[in-house]
Amino acid sequence: MSKMMMRKLAMLLLVGITAGGLVGCENDAGPAEETGKNIDDAMEEAGESIKEMGDSIQEEAEGD
């Protein structure tokens, strides 16, 4: 095989391996990603609770 043919084959193999790796792990959420999502959800819920508490305090203050 010529040097040029070997380079083309190596590039094709590299592209194939890279594409296969990307397709293989496309939808798998790892433990760190799941933990991050859980933290995001908890922070959003905490923010909503704080806002509701602030609204409640404001309503009570206006009622007096």
Contacts in CASP RR format, 6 or more apart in sequence:
PFRMAT RR
TARGET T0000
AUTHOR 0000-0000-0000
METHOD contacts of the structure
MODEL  1
MSKMMMRKLAMLLLVGITAGGLVGCENDAGPAEETGKNIDDAMEEAGESI
KEMGDSIQEEAEGD
1 9 0 8 1.000
29 37 0 8 1.000
END
